Amino acid sequence: MAAASAVSVLLVAAERNRWHRLPSLLLPPRWVEGPTWVWRQRTMKYTTTTGRNITKVLIANRGEIACRVMRTARKLGVQSVAVYSEADRNSMHVDMADEAYSIGPAPSQQSYLSMEKIIQVAKTSAAQAIHPGYGFLSENMEFAELCKQEGIIFIGPPPSAIRDMGIKSTSKSIMAAAGVPVVEGYHGEDQSDQCLKEHAGRIGYPVMIKAVRGGGGKGMRIVRSEQEFQEQLESARREAKKSFNDDAVLIEKFVDTPRHVEVQVFGDHHGNAVYLFERDCSVQRRHQKIIEEAPAPGIKPEVRKKLGEAAVRAAKAVNYVGAGTVEFIMDSKHNFYFMEMNTRLQVEHPVTEMITGTDLVEWQLRIAAGEKIPLSQEEITLQGHAFEARIYAEDPSNNFMPGAGPLVHLSTPRADPSTRIETGVRQGDEVSVHYDPMIAKLVVWAADRQAALTKLRYSLRQYNIIGLHTNIDFLLNLSGHPEFEAGNVHTDFIPQHHKELLLSRKAAAKESLCQAALGLILKEKAMTDAFTLQAHDVAIAVTYNHDGSYSMQIEDKTFQVLGDLYSEEDCTYLKCSVNGVASKAKLIILENTIYLFSKEGSIEIDIPVPKYLSSVSSEGTQGGPLAPMTGTIEKVFVKAGDKVKAGDSLMVMIAMKMEHTIKAPKDGTIKKVFYREGAQANRHTPLVEFEEEESDKRESE
């Protein structure tokens, strides 16, 4: 084997690969509020294990993680290469890259999951390494092996580690042998329905069905009784096949109200491995994380040490290299059990970076290039507390149904060393129906948990989006819940506190109606002496006073309203006084809705439109169901002439990487099925038509 070559590359690095913590008084003002960590710069030489330099890296991903990797690459002086589907032609990650290459149509199977296309781009662009991000090909053993065969550095663990940790049954056996606690379950090769059902009965309900090659909640179902086992098994298999091209599953005992605690680990080519403390990712919906924090609340130092050491044993058991996450479930007594290992960088990695003062993507690049881990275990220290809130295009009031559409307005809190906005979209971009609906990650840091939580809520109020449903108000309710504030988190947190977290939007206060009315008047320059506005089915009688103020009559109360508009950073703001109480709010008027964003939160006030202009009934054709969103019909269970009962499954639809079962809204007979399996259905289009019953005919006459 040829001797490895070395090359000088300008890197932002610590002297002798060490961090230096400096007193805050010595830091520039912009650093005082954030973690007091800085790099010292010097020129370094490093050698890759392949004898090749990393001067150009291809990011085989899209969206915010592609942008995240590019930022570190730029800091290190490493060129970045983007790949993009036709749907992402004008996306942010394409604009950020030094080079960008089209790799096919929007469906990920034909673009971001096409190993051959991505390898070809790496060769064409002369990229020495590929960073897979997370999702897509990041945990694909075959892709890691293909990179190795082609002489391209895969920025991740060796294929053997991906294989061992990617197959859950194999990983459990390895972990048990390494002395890592595991949960009772069945991980065998017999995948017959009868065998799986028998083992579920032996383990005892409730049980968890998991895709053997699963991740991100895909192919995962909780089964609470024998009666529902078969239906949940079939659903898990379909989703596993769609997501991982493998429908094998395992059965595990379901730990009631557990916590989801995970440990960030790093390994290198020299046999070293360290942990960078734990993250708590317990609060989830649809088995997917929605808010994460580091460190985990209420964990004692001795438990933290045991968690970290168990995670390092897990990494060393498979000769792990690079960034990985060992996930545990933890019971109420802080006993923990190995769940799985994600052989990649995690979505929530920024909270670990914030509490340890590290750049984990830089560590990935350095370790992939053959360096040792930059810090020893003793040198990795924990400072402060960090939260990450995932901002999604979804409707929490409709079972967190993911959505898609344009970001008509998008404004965010100002980024600084203690506030990060991890995103891959800008105002005017679209959240695509073809990919994950995450808009951004809001990451904050402070000296302790309560201060970090205060900063999180303040920053969420400054995150303003118009154009589609988001979960921002839900995140505000969640982060302000007393039990969350107390750190009493677990994976059933959202179902347990469902009513409080999903409070219906309250009717706008009369003062808010006055603000909205004034904003509309000033925006539209309506200066008549007297007129009436209608908002939220409430009449607002407006009289213009010659001193420039307005008198507004709402029901039996009169308000004196005065204010004006001004612009700041391309946004319109309303400065308003209602009966002497001053306020400031961002004002946006779009179609028939007035939006006010203030420090108290957001308010939407509809201006009613005539009934003849409103959309058709949401029930669809003859009371049939509508497509909840644009997607592909995966399975059709009914045909014309079939009689169904309310709640019967009609179809299975795949949309936004999720499986949706469409059920009958009422008893009846199917008159027509509008879609075949494999067909694409647009949002809000009828899926089936019901035969009109005699009773329905009489009611309509």
C-alpha positions as CSV (number, residue, x, y, z in Angstrom):
1,M,0.0,0.0,0.0
2,A,1.4,3.4,-1.0
3,A,2.5,5.7,1.8
4,A,-0.1,8.1,2.8
5,S,0.5,11.7,1.6
6,A,0.0,14.8,3.7
7,V,-1.2,18.2,2.7
8,S,-1.4,21.6,4.4
9,V,-5.0,22.8,4.8
10,L,-6.1,25.9,6.6
11,L,-8.3,24.7,9.3
12,V,-9.9,26.5,12.2
13,A,-8.5,24.3,14.9
14,A,-7.3,24.3,18.5
15,E,-3.7,24.2,19.3
16,R,-2.7,20.5,19.5
17,N,-6.4,19.8,18.8
18,R,-7.4,21.2,22.1
19,W,-10.3,23.6,23.1
20,H,-9.4,26.6,25.3
21,R,-12.0,28.0,27.6
22,L,-11.4,31.7,28.1
23,P,-12.9,34.0,30.7
24,S,-15.9,35.8,29.3
25,L,-14.3,39.2,29.9
26,L,-11.7,38.4,27.3
27,L,-14.3,37.5,24.6
28,P,-15.8,39.8,22.0
29,P,-19.2,41.2,23.1
30,R,-21.1,38.9,20.7
31,W,-19.8,35.9,22.7
32,V,-20.7,37.0,26.2
33,E,-24.2,35.6,26.1
34,G,-23.2,32.3,24.5
35,P,-21.1,29.3,25.5
36,T,-17.6,30.7,26.3
37,W,-15.7,28.6,23.9
38,V,-13.3,29.8,21.1
39,W,-10.9,28.2,18.7
40,R,-7.3,29.3,18.3
41,Q,-6.3,29.2,14.6
42,R,-3.2,27.7,13.1
43,T,-2.3,25.8,10.0
44,M,-2.4,22.0,10.3
45,K,-1.4,19.0,8.3
46,Y,-3.4,15.9,8.3
47,T,-3.3,12.6,6.5
48,T,-6.2,10.4,5.4
49,T,-6.3,6.7,6.0
50,T,-6.8,6.3,2.2
51,G,-3.8,8.4,1.4
52,R,-5.9,11.2,-0.2
53,N,-6.9,14.6,0.9
54,I,-10.3,15.9,1.7
55,T,-10.4,19.2,-0.2
56,K,-13.9,18.7,-1.7
57,V,-16.9,16.9,-0.2
58,L,-20.2,15.9,-1.8
59,I,-23.2,16.2,0.4
60,A,-25.6,13.4,-0.6
61,N,-28.6,15.1,1.0
62,R,-30.9,18.2,0.8
63,G,-32.4,20.9,3.0
64,E,-31.1,22.0,6.3
65,I,-28.6,19.2,6.9
66,A,-27.0,19.9,3.5
67,C,-26.7,23.5,4.4
68,R,-25.4,22.6,7.9
69,V,-22.5,20.5,6.5
70,M,-21.7,23.2,3.9
71,R,-21.2,25.8,6.6
72,T,-18.6,23.8,8.3
73,A,-16.9,22.8,5.0
74,R,-16.7,26.5,4.1
75,K,-15.2,27.2,7.6
76,L,-12.5,24.6,6.9
77,G,-11.8,25.8,3.4
78,V,-13.2,22.5,1.9
79,Q,-15.3,22.9,-1.2
80,S,-18.8,21.5,-1.2
81,V,-20.8,19.7,-3.9
82,A,-24.6,19.6,-3.9
83,V,-26.9,17.2,-5.6
84,Y,-30.5,18.0,-6.2
85,S,-33.7,16.6,-7.6
86,E,-35.9,18.5,-10.1
87,A,-38.1,19.7,-7.2
88,D,-35.1,21.2,-5.4
89,R,-33.6,23.0,-8.4
90,N,-34.0,26.5,-6.8
91,S,-33.4,25.4,-3.2
92,M,-31.2,26.9,-0.6
93,H,-28.6,24.1,-0.4
94,V,-28.1,24.4,-4.2
95,D,-27.3,28.1,-3.9
96,M,-24.9,27.5,-1.0
97,A,-22.8,24.9,-2.7
98,D,-19.7,25.6,-4.7
99,E,-21.0,23.1,-7.3
100,A,-24.4,21.5,-7.8
101,Y,-25.6,18.6,-10.0
102,S,-29.1,17.4,-10.9
103,I,-29.7,13.8,-10.1
104,G,-33.2,13.2,-11.4
105,P,-37.0,13.5,-10.7
106,A,-38.5,14.5,-7.4
107,P,-39.3,11.0,-6.0
108,S,-36.3,10.2,-3.7
109,Q,-36.0,6.6,-5.2
110,Q,-35.1,8.3,-8.5
111,S,-32.8,10.9,-7.0
112,Y,-31.5,11.1,-3.4
113,L,-31.6,7.3,-3.0
114,S,-29.9,6.6,-6.3
115,M,-26.5,5.3,-5.3
116,E,-25.2,5.1,-8.8
117,K,-26.1,8.7,-9.7
118,I,-24.5,10.1,-6.5
119,I,-21.3,8.1,-7.0
120,Q,-21.1,9.3,-10.6
121,V,-21.4,12.9,-9.4
122,A,-18.6,12.4,-6.9
123,K,-16.4,11.1,-9.8
124,T,-17.4,13.9,-12.1
125,S,-16.8,16.6,-9.5
126,A,-13.6,15.0,-8.2
127,A,-14.9,15.0,-4.7
128,Q,-12.8,12.8,-2.4
129,A,-15.5,12.3,0.2
130,I,-19.3,11.9,0.6
131,H,-21.2,13.2,3.6
132,P,-24.6,11.5,3.7
133,G,-26.2,13.7,6.3
134,Y,-29.1,11.9,7.9
135,G,-31.9,9.9,6.3
136,F,-31.7,8.8,2.7
137,L,-28.4,6.8,2.3
138,S,-26.9,7.7,5.6
139,E,-27.4,4.3,7.1
140,N,-27.2,2.2,3.9
141,M,-24.5,-0.4,4.2
142,E,-24.5,-1.1,0.4
143,F,-23.8,2.6,-0.3
144,A,-21.0,2.8,2.3
145,E,-19.5,-0.4,0.7
146,L,-19.9,1.1,-2.8
147,C,-18.0,4.3,-1.7
148,K,-15.2,2.1,-0.4
149,Q,-15.0,0.1,-3.7
150,E,-14.8,3.3,-5.7
151,G,-12.1,4.8,-3.5
152,I,-14.4,7.5,-2.1
153,I,-14.3,8.3,1.6
154,F,-17.6,7.7,3.2
155,I,-18.0,10.1,6.1
156,G,-19.5,7.6,8.5
157,P,-18.8,4.3,10.1
158,P,-17.5,1.2,8.3
159,P,-20.2,-0.9,6.4
160,S,-19.9,-3.6,9.0
161,A,-21.0,-1.3,11.8
162,I,-23.9,-0.1,9.8
163,R,-24.9,-3.7,9.1
164,D,-24.6,-4.8,12.7
165,M,-26.4,-1.8,14.2
166,G,-28.9,-1.5,11.3
167,I,-30.4,-4.9,11.8
168,K,-32.1,-4.6,15.2
169,S,-32.1,-8.3,16.0
170,T,-28.3,-8.5,15.4
171,S,-27.6,-5.3,17.4
172,K,-29.5,-6.6,20.4
173,S,-27.3,-9.7,20.5
174,I,-24.1,-7.7,20.1
175,M,-25.2,-5.3,22.9
176,A,-26.1,-8.1,25.3
177,A,-22.7,-9.7,24.7
178,A,-21.0,-6.3,25.4
179,G,-22.8,-5.9,28.7
180,V,-25.2,-3.2,27.5
181,P,-28.7,-3.6,29.1
182,V,-31.4,-4.7,26.5
183,V,-35.2,-5.1,26.6
184,E,-36.9,-8.5,26.4
185,G,-38.1,-9.3,22.9
186,Y,-38.1,-11.6,19.8
187,H,-35.5,-10.9,17.2
188,G,-35.6,-14.2,15.3
189,E,-35.7,-15.1,11.6
190,D,-39.1,-16.8,11.6
191,Q,-41.3,-14.0,10.3
192,S,-44.5,-16.0,10.0
193,D,-47.6,-14.3,11.4
194,Q,-48.2,-17.1,13.8
195,C,-44.7,-17.1,15.2
196,L,-44.7,-13.3,15.8
197,K,-48.1,-13.5,17.4
198,E,-47.1,-16.3,19.7
199,H,-44.0,-14.4,20.9
200,A,-46.1,-11.2,21.4
201,G,-48.3,-13.3,23.7
202,R,-45.3,-14.8,25.5
203,I,-43.7,-11.4,26.1
204,G,-47.1,-9.9,27.2
205,Y,-49.0,-7.0,25.9
206,P,-48.5,-4.1,25.3
207,V,-45.7,-4.9,22.8
208,M,-43.9,-2.9,20.2
209,I,-43.6,-4.0,16.6
210,K,-40.5,-2.6,15.0
211,A,-39.1,-2.8,11.5
212,V,-35.8,-4.6,11.7
213,R,-34.1,-2.0,9.5
214,G,-36.2,0.8,11.0
215,G,-35.5,4.3,12.1
216,G,-37.4,7.6,12.6
217,G,-40.5,5.9,13.8
218,K,-41.1,4.2,10.4
219,G,-42.4,0.6,10.6
220,M,-43.1,1.0,14.3
221,R,-46.5,0.2,15.9
222,I,-47.6,-0.2,19.6
223,V,-50.0,-3.2,20.0
224,R,-52.0,-3.1,23.2
225,S,-54.1,-6.3,22.7
226,E,-54.1,-9.6,20.8
227,Q,-57.2,-8.4,18.8
228,E,-55.3,-5.6,17.1
229,F,-52.0,-7.5,16.5
230,Q,-52.7,-8.6,12.9
231,E,-53.8,-5.2,11.6
232,Q,-50.8,-3.4,13.2
233,L,-48.4,-6.1,12.0
234,E,-49.5,-5.6,8.4
235,S,-49.4,-1.9,8.7
236,A,-45.8,-2.0,10.1
237,R,-44.7,-4.3,7.3
238,R,-46.1,-2.1,4.6
239,E,-44.4,1.0,5.9
240,A,-41.1,-0.9,6.5
241,K,-41.2,-2.2,3.0
242,K,-41.8,1.2,1.6
243,S,-39.2,2.9,3.7
244,F,-36.4,0.3,3.9
245,N,-37.3,-2.2,1.2
246,D,-37.4,-4.9,3.9
247,D,-40.5,-5.8,5.8
248,A,-38.9,-8.0,8.5
249,V,-39.9,-7.0,12.0
250,L,-39.1,-7.7,15.6
251,I,-41.2,-7.8,18.8
252,E,-40.3,-6.1,22.0
253,K,-41.8,-5.5,25.4
254,F,-43.3,-2.0,25.5
255,V,-42.1,0.0,28.5
256,D,-45.0,2.1,29.7
257,T,-44.3,5.9,29.9
258,P,-40.6,5.6,29.2
259,R,-38.1,8.3,28.5
260,H,-36.1,8.4,25.3
261,V,-32.5,9.2,26.3
262,E,-29.7,9.0,23.8
263,V,-25.9,9.4,24.0
264,Q,-23.7,11.1,21.4
265,V,-20.6,9.0,20.7
266,F,-17.6,9.3,18.5
267,G,-15.0,6.7,17.4
268,D,-11.9,7.0,15.3
269,H,-9.7,4.7,13.2
270,H,-7.2,4.4,16.1
271,G,-9.6,2.5,18.4
272,N,-10.6,5.4,20.5
273,A,-14.2,6.2,21.5
274,V,-15.7,8.9,23.7
275,Y,-19.2,10.1,24.7
276,L,-20.4,13.7,24.6
277,F,-23.2,13.3,27.2
278,E,-26.9,12.6,26.7
279,R,-29.9,14.2,25.1
280,D,-33.5,13.8,26.1
281,C,-35.8,13.2,23.1
282,S,-38.8,11.9,25.0
283,V,-41.5,14.3,23.8
284,Q,-42.6,12.9,20.5
285,R,-45.6,12.6,18.2
286,R,-46.1,9.8,15.7
287,H,-43.0,8.2,17.3
288,Q,-40.9,11.1,16.0
289,K,-39.1,13.7,18.0
290,I,-40.4,17.2,18.2
291,I,-38.3,18.8,20.9
292,E,-35.0,17.8,22.3
293,E,-32.7,19.0,25.1
294,A,-29.3,18.4,26.5
295,P,-28.4,17.4,29.1
296,A,-31.4,15.2,30.1
297,P,-33.3,16.8,33.0
298,G,-33.1,15.2,36.4
299,I,-30.3,12.8,35.5
300,K,-27.8,12.4,38.4
301,P,-24.0,12.5,37.6
302,E,-23.6,8.8,38.4
303,V,-26.4,7.8,36.0
304,R,-25.0,10.2,33.3
305,K,-21.6,8.4,33.7
306,K,-23.2,5.0,33.4
307,L,-25.1,6.0,30.3
308,G,-22.0,7.3,28.6
309,E,-19.9,4.3,29.5
310,A,-22.6,1.9,28.2
311,A,-22.7,3.9,24.9
312,V,-19.0,3.7,24.5
313,R,-19.1,-0.1,25.1
314,A,-21.7,-0.3,22.4
315,A,-19.6,1.7,20.0
316,K,-16.4,-0.3,20.6
317,A,-18.3,-3.6,20.3
318,V,-18.8,-2.8,16.5
319,N,-15.4,-1.0,16.0
320,Y,-17.4,2.2,15.4
321,V,-15.8,5.2,13.6
322,G,-17.3,8.7,13.3
323,A,-20.5,10.2,14.8
324,G,-23.1,7.9,16.2
325,T,-26.0,7.9,18.7
326,V,-26.8,5.1,21.1
327,E,-30.5,5.3,22.0
328,F,-31.9,4.0,25.3
329,I,-35.3,3.8,26.9
330,M,-35.3,4.7,30.5
331,D,-38.0,3.9,33.1
332,S,-39.2,6.0,36.0
333,K,-36.4,4.7,38.3
334,H,-33.7,5.7,35.7
335,N,-33.0,2.1,34.7
336,F,-32.0,2.2,31.0
337,Y,-32.1,-0.3,28.2
338,F,-30.5,-0.3,24.7
339,M,-33.0,0.5,22.0
340,E,-30.9,1.0,18.9
341,M,-27.9,2.8,17.5
342,N,-28.2,5.4,14.7
343,T,-25.0,5.1,12.7
344,R,-25.0,8.7,11.5
345,L,-25.3,12.3,12.7
346,Q,-28.6,13.0,14.4
347,V,-31.1,15.7,13.6
348,E,-30.7,17.0,17.1
349,H,-26.9,17.1,17.2
350,P,-26.8,20.9,17.7
351,V,-27.9,20.7,21.3
352,T,-24.8,18.6,22.0
353,E,-22.6,21.1,20.2
354,M,-24.1,23.9,22.3
355,I,-23.4,22.3,25.7
356,T,-19.9,20.9,24.8
357,G,-18.6,23.8,22.6
358,T,-17.8,21.4,19.7
359,D,-18.5,21.3,15.9
360,L,-19.5,17.7,15.4
361,V,-19.4,18.0,11.6
362,E,-15.8,19.2,11.8
363,W,-15.1,16.2,14.0
364,Q,-16.7,13.9,11.4
365,L,-14.5,15.4,8.6
366,R,-11.3,15.2,10.8
367,I,-12.0,11.6,11.8
368,A,-12.8,10.6,8.3
369,A,-9.5,12.0,7.2
370,G,-7.7,9.8,9.7
371,E,-7.2,12.0,12.7
372,K,-7.7,11.0,16.3
373,I,-10.7,12.3,18.2
374,P,-9.8,15.9,19.1
375,L,-10.5,15.6,22.8
376,S,-10.0,12.9,25.5
377,Q,-13.0,11.9,27.6
378,E,-11.7,13.9,30.5
379,E,-11.4,17.0,28.4
380,I,-15.1,16.9,27.3
381,T,-17.0,19.0,29.7
382,L,-20.7,20.0,30.0
383,Q,-21.7,23.7,30.1
384,G,-25.2,25.0,30.4
385,H,-28.4,23.7,28.8
386,A,-29.7,23.7,25.3
387,F,-33.1,23.0,23.6
388,E,-34.0,22.2,20.0
389,A,-37.5,22.8,18.7
390,R,-38.3,21.3,15.3
391,I,-40.6,23.6,13.3
392,Y,-42.7,21.5,11.0
393,A,-45.3,22.2,8.3
394,E,-48.0,20.3,9.9
395,D,-51.4,20.7,11.6
396,P,-51.3,19.7,15.3
397,S,-55.1,19.9,15.5
398,N,-55.5,17.3,12.7
399,N,-53.3,14.6,14.2
400,F,-50.2,16.5,13.2
401,M,-51.0,15.9,9.5
402,P,-47.9,17.0,7.5
403,G,-48.5,19.7,4.9
404,A,-46.9,21.3,2.0
405,G,-47.0,24.7,0.3
406,P,-45.4,28.1,-0.1
407,L,-43.7,30.0,2.7
408,V,-45.5,33.3,1.8
409,H,-44.0,35.0,4.8
410,L,-41.0,33.8,6.9
411,S,-39.2,35.7,9.6
412,T,-37.1,34.3,12.3
413,P,-35.4,35.4,15.5
414,R,-31.9,36.9,15.1
415,A,-29.2,34.3,15.2
416,D,-26.3,34.7,17.6
417,P,-23.9,32.3,19.5
418,S,-26.7,31.2,21.8
419,T,-29.5,31.1,19.2
420,R,-29.1,29.0,16.0
421,I,-31.6,28.7,13.1
422,E,-30.9,25.5,11.2
423,T,-32.9,25.6,8.0
424,G,-32.8,24.9,4.3
425,V,-35.6,27.2,3.2
426,R,-36.2,30.9,2.7
427,Q,-39.2,33.1,2.3
428,G,-40.9,32.3,-1.0
429,D,-39.6,28.7,-1.0
430,E,-42.1,25.8,-0.9
431,V,-42.2,22.9,1.5
432,S,-42.3,20.0,-0.9
433,V,-44.8,17.2,-0.7
434,H,-42.1,14.8,-1.7
435,Y,-39.9,15.1,1.4
436,D,-39.9,15.6,5.1
437,P,-42.0,18.6,6.2
438,M,-39.5,20.1,8.6
439,I,-39.0,23.8,8.0
440,A,-36.3,24.5,10.5
441,K,-34.7,23.7,13.9
442,L,-34.6,26.4,16.5
443,V,-31.7,25.8,18.9
444,V,-31.1,27.9,22.0
445,W,-28.5,27.8,24.8
446,A,-28.4,29.3,28.3
447,A,-26.6,28.8,31.5
448,D,-29.3,26.6,33.0
449,R,-32.5,24.8,31.9
450,Q,-35.0,27.5,33.1
451,A,-33.1,30.2,31.3
452,A,-32.8,28.1,28.2
453,L,-36.6,27.4,28.3
454,T,-37.3,31.1,28.6
455,K,-35.1,31.9,25.6
456,L,-36.8,29.1,23.6
457,R,-40.3,30.5,24.2
458,Y,-39.1,34.1,23.4
459,S,-37.5,32.9,20.2
460,L,-40.6,30.8,19.1
461,R,-42.7,34.0,19.3
462,Q,-40.3,35.6,16.9
463,Y,-40.7,32.8,14.4
464,N,-43.5,34.0,12.1
465,I,-44.7,31.9,9.2
466,I,-47.7,32.4,6.8
467,G,-48.7,30.2,4.0
468,L,-49.3,26.9,5.6
469,H,-50.0,25.3,9.0
470,T,-47.1,25.0,11.4
471,N,-46.6,23.6,14.9
472,I,-45.2,26.9,16.4
473,D,-48.2,27.6,18.6
474,F,-48.2,24.0,19.7
475,L,-44.5,24.2,20.6
476,L,-45.2,27.3,22.6
477,N,-48.0,25.5,24.5
478,L,-45.7,22.5,25.0
479,S,-42.7,24.4,26.3
480,G,-44.9,26.4,28.6
481,H,-46.7,23.4,30.1
482,P,-46.0,23.1,33.9
483,E,-45.0,19.5,33.7
484,F,-42.5,20.2,30.9
485,E,-41.1,23.1,32.8
486,A,-40.6,20.7,35.7
487,G,-38.7,18.3,33.5
488,N,-41.3,15.5,33.9
489,V,-41.0,14.3,30.3
490,H,-41.8,10.9,28.8
491,T,-42.8,9.5,25.4
492,D,-46.5,9.6,26.3
493,F,-46.3,13.3,27.3
494,I,-48.3,14.6,24.3
495,P,-51.1,12.0,24.5
496,Q,-51.3,12.5,28.3
497,H,-51.6,16.3,28.1
498,H,-53.4,16.4,24.7
499,K,-56.3,18.7,25.8
500,E,-54.1,21.3,27.3
501,L,-51.5,21.3,24.4
502,L,-54.1,21.5,21.7
503,L,-56.4,24.2,23.1
504,S,-58.6,25.5,20.4
505,R,-57.8,29.0,19.3
506,K,-59.6,31.5,21.6
507,A,-61.8,34.1,20.1
508,A,-59.8,37.3,19.5
509,A,-60.1,39.8,22.3
510,K,-61.9,43.0,21.4
511,E,-58.7,44.9,21.7
512,S,-57.1,42.7,19.2
513,L,-60.0,43.2,16.8
514,C,-59.4,47.0,17.2
515,Q,-55.7,46.5,16.4
516,A,-56.6,44.4,13.3
517,A,-59.2,46.9,12.2
518,L,-56.7,49.8,12.5
519,G,-54.1,47.9,10.6
520,L,-56.5,47.2,7.8
521,I,-57.6,50.8,7.7
522,L,-54.1,52.2,7.6
523,K,-52.9,49.5,5.1
524,E,-55.8,50.1,2.7
525,K,-55.8,53.9,3.4
526,A,-59.5,53.8,4.0
527,M,-60.2,57.4,5.3
528,T,-64.0,57.7,5.1
529,D,-65.6,59.3,8.2
530,A,-67.7,56.3,9.2
531,F,-68.1,52.7,8.1
532,T,-68.5,49.1,9.4
533,L,-66.0,46.2,9.3
534,Q,-66.8,42.6,9.8
535,A,-64.3,40.3,11.4
536,H,-64.8,37.0,13.2
537,D,-68.5,37.5,12.7
538,V,-68.3,40.6,14.8
539,A,-69.3,44.0,13.5
540,I,-66.9,46.8,14.2
541,A,-68.4,50.3,13.7
542,V,-65.6,52.7,12.9
543,T,-65.8,56.5,13.1
544,Y,-62.9,58.7,12.1
545,N,-62.0,61.5,14.5
546,H,-60.5,64.6,13.1
547,D,-57.6,64.4,15.6
548,G,-56.4,61.3,13.7
549,S,-57.8,58.7,16.1
550,Y,-60.7,56.3,15.6
551,S,-63.7,55.4,17.7
552,M,-64.5,51.7,17.4
553,Q,-67.8,50.3,18.6
554,I,-67.8,46.5,19.2
555,E,-71.1,45.2,20.7
556,D,-71.7,47.4,23.8
557,K,-68.2,48.8,24.2
558,T,-66.4,51.7,22.6
559,F,-62.6,51.9,22.1
560,Q,-60.4,54.9,21.3
561,V,-57.8,53.7,18.9
562,L,-54.7,55.6,17.6
563,G,-51.7,54.4,15.7
564,D,-49.6,54.3,12.6
565,L,-47.5,52.0,10.4
566,Y,-43.8,51.9,10.0
567,S,-41.3,49.6,8.2
568,E,-38.4,47.7,9.7
569,E,-36.2,45.2,7.9
570,D,-38.7,44.8,5.0
571,C,-41.6,44.2,7.4
572,T,-44.6,46.3,8.3
573,Y,-45.3,47.0,11.9
574,L,-48.3,48.5,13.6
575,K,-47.7,50.8,16.6
576,C,-51.1,51.1,18.2
577,S,-52.8,52.5,21.3
578,V,-56.2,51.0,22.4
579,N,-57.8,53.0,25.2
580,G,-54.4,54.3,26.2
581,V,-52.6,50.9,26.2
582,A,-49.8,50.8,23.7
583,S,-48.6,47.8,21.8
584,K,-46.4,46.9,18.8
585,A,-47.1,44.1,16.3
586,K,-46.0,42.9,12.9
587,L,-48.8,43.3,10.5
588,I,-49.5,41.2,7.4
589,I,-52.7,41.2,5.4
590,L,-53.0,38.3,3.0
591,E,-56.1,37.6,0.9
592,N,-58.9,37.5,3.5
593,T,-56.8,37.2,6.7
594,I,-55.2,39.8,8.9
595,Y,-52.1,38.4,10.8
596,L,-50.7,40.1,13.9
597,F,-47.5,38.9,15.4
598,S,-46.5,40.3,18.8
599,K,-44.6,39.4,21.9
600,E,-47.8,37.9,23.2
601,G,-48.0,35.5,20.3
602,S,-49.8,35.4,17.0
603,I,-53.4,36.3,16.1
604,E,-55.2,35.5,12.8
605,I,-58.4,37.4,12.1
606,D,-60.5,36.3,9.1
607,I,-62.5,38.8,7.1
608,P,-65.5,36.7,6.0
609,V,-66.3,36.0,2.4
610,P,-69.7,35.4,0.9
611,K,-70.9,31.8,1.2
612,Y,-71.2,31.4,-2.5
613,L,-67.4,31.9,-2.7
614,S,-66.5,29.4,0.0
615,S,-65.1,26.0,-0.9
616,V,-67.2,22.8,-1.2
617,S,-68.0,20.6,1.7
618,S,-65.0,18.9,3.2
619,E,-66.9,15.7,3.3
620,G,-66.3,15.1,-0.4
621,T,-68.5,13.5,-3.1
622,Q,-71.7,12.0,-1.6
623,G,-70.1,12.1,1.9
624,G,-67.0,10.2,0.8
625,P,-63.6,11.0,2.2
626,L,-61.1,13.4,0.7
627,A,-57.4,12.9,0.3
628,P,-55.9,14.5,3.4
629,M,-52.9,15.7,1.3
630,T,-51.2,15.0,-2.0
631,G,-49.8,11.5,-2.1
632,T,-49.7,8.0,-3.6
633,I,-52.4,5.4,-3.1
634,E,-50.5,2.4,-1.7
635,K,-53.4,0.0,-1.1
636,V,-57.1,-0.2,-2.0
637,F,-59.3,-2.4,0.1
638,V,-62.7,-1.8,-1.5
639,K,-64.4,-1.9,-4.9
640,A,-67.7,-0.6,-6.3
641,G,-70.7,-2.4,-4.7
642,D,-69.0,-3.2,-1.4
643,K,-70.9,-2.4,1.7
644,V,-68.8,-0.8,4.5
645,K,-69.3,0.3,8.1
646,A,-68.2,3.6,9.6
647,G,-64.5,3.2,10.5
648,D,-63.7,0.5,8.0
649,S,-60.4,0.9,6.2
650,L,-60.9,2.0,2.5
651,M,-57.4,2.8,1.3
652,V,-53.8,3.3,2.5
653,M,-52.1,6.5,1.2
654,I,-48.4,7.3,1.4
655,A,-47.6,11.0,1.7
656,M,-44.8,13.1,3.2
657,K,-43.0,9.8,4.1
658,M,-46.0,8.7,6.2
659,E,-48.7,6.0,5.8
660,H,-52.3,7.2,6.2
661,T,-55.2,4.8,6.5
662,I,-58.4,6.3,4.9
663,K,-61.5,5.1,6.8
664,A,-65.2,5.2,5.9
665,P,-66.9,8.2,7.5
666,K,-70.3,6.4,7.7
667,D,-72.1,3.2,6.9
668,G,-72.9,2.8,3.2
669,T,-72.3,1.2,-0.2
670,I,-69.3,2.1,-2.4
671,K,-70.6,3.5,-5.7
672,K,-67.2,4.3,-7.3
673,V,-63.5,4.1,-6.4
674,F,-61.6,7.0,-8.0
675,Y,-58.1,5.8,-7.7
676,R,-56.1,2.6,-8.3
677,E,-53.1,1.4,-6.4
678,G,-50.0,3.4,-7.4
679,A,-52.0,6.4,-8.5
680,Q,-51.3,10.0,-7.3
681,A,-54.2,11.8,-5.6
682,N,-54.2,15.5,-5.0
683,R,-55.0,17.1,-1.7
684,H,-58.8,17.4,-0.9
685,T,-59.9,15.4,-4.0
686,P,-62.6,12.7,-3.4
687,L,-61.3,9.2,-3.1
688,V,-64.5,7.2,-3.3
689,E,-68.1,7.9,-3.9
690,F,-70.9,6.5,-1.7
691,E,-74.2,5.2,-3.0
692,E,-76.9,7.7,-1.9
693,E,-79.2,5.9,0.6
694,E,-82.9,6.4,0.5
695,S,-82.9,8.2,3.8
696,D,-80.3,10.6,2.4
697,K,-82.4,11.2,-0.7
698,R,-85.4,12.0,1.5
699,E,-83.4,14.5,3.6
700,S,-82.1,16.3,0.6
701,E,-85.7,16.7,-0.9
